[in-house]
Amino acid sequence: MKIDKKSWQQGYEAGLRQQEPQPENTEILSWHAGFLEGQSEAEMKIKIRKEQSRRKNS
């Protein structure tokens, strides 16, 4: 499968913002692959912030 870089980037940025609606005129599989990557990255950042906050309050 060939990834459409523009669609992937749009999906990645949407995933980081935790926004799911896929815009029109994007390649579906590339967008969703990017979305999942961005969503995973955003969730990881949230976990790290929670751990840092917990450490500061301990």
N, C-alpha and C positions, 0 to 999 in steps of 0.2 A: 504494500500500500504506500502510496506517495502522499506525504503530508503537505498541505497547503499552508505555507508559513504565515501568511496574513490571517487566515482563518484561525490557525492555532493560537497566534498571538492575541487575537480578539477573545478567544475562549479562555486563555490563560488569565488575561486581565479581568474578565468577568468572574472567573473563579476566585481570584484574589479579593474581589469586592463582594463575593458571596451573592452575586446576581446570576440567576439562571436563564432568563429568557434569551434564546439564541436569535441574534439579528438575522434579517434576511440577507441574501446574497453572500452567504458563507458556506464553505464546504462542511457538511454536517460532521463527518467523522473527525476531521482535523479540529474543528471547533470544540467538540466534546473531549477530545484527547487533551487539548490545551486547558479546557475548563477543569477537568479532573486534576491536572497538574497544579493549576492555580489554587484550586480549592484545598488540595492537600498541603500546599505551601502555607496558605492562610491559616489552616488548622494547626500546623506545626508552630507558627508564630504565636498563636493564641496560647498554646500549651507552654511555650517558653516564657511568655509574659506572666502566666499564672504561677509558674514555678519561681520565677524571680520575685514576684510580689509576695509569695508565701515565705520565701527566704528572708525578705526584708522585714516582714512582720513577726518573724520568729525570734 
